[in-house]
């Protein structure tokens, strides 16, 4: 075991054991601030890794040069690029939707090059237990969470989630006792007791009274114009389509982006009860905290549909964690489809894939200015590397 691995293990253990006497004001994101890059990551390449779902490849972007510098083929249907718990491997989750030949492709962050793929059943997404002992492969089509050895990916055990069709994204309690996963096709959440390895319950999310009108060919916000959510209509949809989920800095609340509700549900994690809703924009999808832990960036994909049209009414909404109020809105001039990604290590930029537009966006977090880079067909869960933090809980870089 390396010194880095031992240090990360001790850090994770102390995180799980935090008490009032150790930290009076808990902050989940305390170790992910700008510049807090661990020593083991100092030699890693500064890159943006973009999985392209329909072209079955990964594009590699040099963020300083603002151009694609490499591309390589991976397995069928790459969905997300997931940093391992120990931060030494970036896993491409190729879930081969509708087939049985799913795989995980490892990328070495020091070289940016892929290694030999590992065959894994239906890896739509992947997380890690807070203690680092298991990788959690989210087998979406199987309604199952597969806990695997984080190095070999051999199955350790599984937890079935029969009431969670479309299980996909997750976040964890501040003490590591439980995780909450979103259920895309039933409008629900499922809460998992990690030590006991069991389902604690399901929560049906309540839809708002109104939602936004989707107009595929309507004029879009242009550069220099203020972006507004648009017209509302009575919401006749009876269930939502929850996507990404992130915990508040103090660990008390979970925020759930919902593509059908056009906003973020607010959930009390311990009570497992919905306590609020914040409208953000059409097709709310990805959630990313700022490097100082004060703000939550919401990527609104611009459509209620899984396969939306190009140049939709997408954009980014910025929420203040403390007040739960919208403090800024950033347009994609001419329209677009912000989806998944992450914040740069210095906090200056928010990188997002444009799911329907075959580009990636770089939003300036100071003013919302956006630049674009052309990539492959249907980019999805891109990751920014390196990132600050002690260890990764998965997805496109939920670090702690």
N, C-alpha and C positions, 0 to 999 in steps of 0.2 A: 504494500500500500504506500503511495507517495505521500510526501509531506503535505502537498496540496489537498489530497483526498482526505487525510486525517483532519486537516484544518477545517475543511468544508463539513465533514461529519460532525465535528465538535460544534461548529456554528449552527448546524441544523438542530442538534440536540438542545442547545441552549435556547434556540427559537421555540422549540416545542414546550420548553419548561418555563417560559416567561411568566412571571407573576407580578402582582401589584408592587411588591417590594423591589423587584428588579427593574421595572419600567413603569412609571406612573402614567405616561401617555404613550401607549403602544402605537407603533407606526409600521405597518406591514412593509412599506416601501423605503424604510430608513437606509437600507444597504444598497439601494439601486439608484442613488443620486448621481448626478453628472460627475464623471471622472473617477468613480469608484470601480475601476477595472482591476480585477485580481491579478496578482503577479503571473499566474500560469497562463493568462490570456495575452500578455504583453507581446508575444511573438505572432499572434493570430493576424491574419489579413483583415483589413477593414473592407468589408464587402456587404452587398445586399444580395441575398439568395432568393430567387423567384421561381417557385414551382408553377409550371404551366399545365393546367389540367388536361387540355385537349391536344396539345402537341407532345405530351409525355416527355418533357425535358425541363431542365433547370437553367435559367439564365443567371449569370453572375455579373453584378454591376459594381464598378469602382465608384463610390460616392463622391470622391474628390474630382475625378475626371468627368463624372456624370455620363458614363457610357458603359455599354455592355463589353466586358473584357473576356468572357468565356461562356460556353454553353455545353451541356452534355445531356445525353439521353439517360433516363431513369426508367423505373417500372411504369406500369399502366395506371393512369389517373392520379398523378401526384397532387395531393391536397394541401399539405402543410410541410414546413421545414421546422423541426423541433429540436432545440438544444437539449442535450442530455443533462441529467441531474448534476453530473460532475463537470459540465461545460466543455468537455473534450471531444464531443461528437455532435454533429448536426444531422439529424435523421430526416430523410425525405419519406413521408408517409404515402406510399402508392397503394391506394385501397382497391384498385381494379374493380370499380363498382359493377355489380351484377355478375362477377366472375369469381373464380376461386384462386387466382394467382396473384394475390396481394403480396407486397414486399416492402421492406424498409431499406433505403439506400443510405449508407453512412457517408458523410462528407467530413474530411479532415479540415478544421478551421485554420490550421497553419499553412496548408497548401491550397485550399479551396478545391481540392480534387475529390471525386467520389471513389468509394471502395466497393467491395463485393457486396451485392444486395443479399439480405436475409429474407427468406420466404416467411411471411406472417399473414395470418387470416384477417382480411378486412380492416387494415389499419387506417381508418378515416382520419383519426387524430391521435395524439399521444401525450400523456402527462406522466408525472412521477410522484410517488409517495414522498411526503416531506422528509422522511428519514433516508431517502435514496435507495431503499432496499428493493424497490420494484419500479419498473416502467409500467404505465397503465395504457395499454392499447385500447382505444375506443372503437370497438367493432360495431359500427353504427347499424349496419343491415342485420346483424345478429341479435341486437338488443342486449349487448353483453359487454362487460368490462373485463379484459384479460390482463391479469397482473403477471408480468414476465420478468425474468432476470435482466437487469439493465444492460448487461454486456452481451450475453449470448442470445437473448430474447426467447429462451426456453420458458414455457408456461409454468408458472408457480401455482396459480389458482384463478378462478373466474367468479365474477358476480353477475348473475342474470338480472336484467332490469326490464321485465316484461311489460311494465306500464310506461315505458319510455321509448316509443318509436322515434327513430331519428336522434338517438343520443349522440351528442357531438362535442360541446364545449364544457369547461369546468373551471372552478376555482375552489380554494381551500380555506378553512377556518384559520384564524390567527394562531391557534394552538395545535393545528394539524390533526384534530380529532375527527373532523368530517370534511367531505367534499360535496359540493352541489353541482350536478350536471344538468344541462338543458336538454329538453326533449322536443326537437324541432317540429315533429309532425302531430303532436298532441297538445301543444301549447302548455306544457307542464314542466316542472322541475323534479328531479329526484335527489334525495339526500342520502349519502352513503356514510355509514359508520366505518371508518377505516380500520381501527384496531379490531373490531368485532366482525369485520368483513360481511356486512349485511346492509340491506336497504332499510332506512329508517322511515321513509314515507315519500309521498308524492304531493306536489302542490300545483293546483290548477291556477294559472295566471288569469287575472281578470282584464278583459279588453276595455279600452277607454270608450267614452260615449261617441267620440268622433275620431276620424283618422284623415290622412291627407289624400287628395285626389291624384291619381297617377295619370299623366298626360304624356304619352310617348313622344309625340312630335311637337310639343309646345315649345315656344321660344325659351331659351335658357339664360341664366345670368351671365353677363359679360364681364370682362376684366374691369375692375374699378367700381363695379356696382355691388350694392349690399345684397346678400343672399337671404331670402326668407323662405320658410317651409312651404308656402303655397296655400291653395284653397283646401278647406276641410269639407268633409261630408259625414253624414251619419254612418257610424261604423256598424255594418250588418254582419261582419265576420264574427263568428262565435268563439273561435279559438285563435290564439296567436301562433307565431312561428319564432320562438326564442332562439337566439344565436349565441353570441359571446356573453360571458359573465365575468365580472371582476368584483373583488371585495374592496370595501372602503379602507382607507388607511388605518382606522382604529379597529378594523375587523368586525364591526357590528352589523354592517349592512352589505348586501350583495346587489349589484346593478346588472340588469339583464336586458340586453338589446333585443328588440322584437321587430322583425321585418314586417309583420302584419299590423302591429300597433303603431309603428312609426315613432318609437321612442323607447325609453328605458324604464322597466319596472324596478321598483325599489323593494327589497325583501329583507326582513329581519332574519338573519341566519340562524340564530339560536332558537327562536320561536318558530322558525320556518313559516313565516306569515308575510303576505304582501302588505306593505305599508305606504306605498306611494307610486306615482308614475310621473315621468318627465317627457314631454314631447320634444323630439330632437329633429327629425327629418324623415323623408320617405325612405323606407327600407332600412331602418336602423340595424347595424350588423356587428361591427368590430368595436372593441373597447380597449383603450390604452391610457394608463396614468402618465402624467407628466413626470419628469425626472425629480422634481421637488415634491411630488406627492400631493400637490394642491389641486390639480385639475384632472378631469377625465375627458379624453378625446373620444368622440363617438363618430365612427365612420358610417354614413348613411348611403346605402348602395343605390338609391334612386329608383327602386322598383319593389313591388310586393312579390314579384315572381322569382322563382329559383333561376330561371333563364330569362333575364330581362333584356330589354333592347339597349342599343348603344345610345350614348349621350343622354342618359336619363337625368332627372333632377336630383343628382347626388351632391353631397358635400360633407363637411365636417362640422359638428357642433361641439362646443367646449362647455363643460359643466364644472362649476366650482363644487368640490367635494363637501366643503363645510356648510354651504348654504343650499346645495342641491338646486341652484339656479343656473340657467344658461347665460354665459357671459360673453360668448362670441360665436359667430357662424362664418365658415369659410366656404366659398363657392369653388366649384371647378368651372372656370369660364367656358361657356358653350355646352356644359353638361358633362356628366361622367358617372362613374360607378365605384367610389371608394369602398374597399372591402376589408382585407386583413393586412396586418403589417406590424410595425412597432416604431418606437421613438429612437432616434440616434443616441449614441452614448453620451454626447454632450447636451442632449435635450433640445438642440436647436431646430431639429427637423422631425417631422412625422412622415414616415414612408408607408405607403399603402398601395396594394395591388388594385388595379381597375378591372374588376371581374369581367365586365361585358365589353371593355374597350381596348384590351390587349396592350395596355401601357401600365407603367407604375407612376405614382405621384410622389413628389417630395413637397410637402407643405412646410413653409417656414412658420415655426410656432410663435414667432414674435408678431407676425402680421397676417398670416394665412396665405401669403403668396405661394403659388403652386407652379412647379415645373414638371414636365413629363418625359419619360423615356420609353421607347417602343420595346416590347418584349414579345414572348410567344403567345400561343392561343389560350385564352382564358386563364390568366394568372390568378392565383388564389393566395394561400397563406404564406406570404413572404416573411423572411426574418432578416433583421439587421444584426450585423456582427462586427466586433464584439459588443457585449452589453455589460453594464455594471451589475454587480450582485455576487452573492456567495455560492448559490446553487440555483438550478432551474426546476420549476414545477411543470414545465412543458409548454405546449401550444407553440406560438411563435416567439416565445421568450417571456414567460411569466416568472421573472426572477425574484429572489428574496435575498 
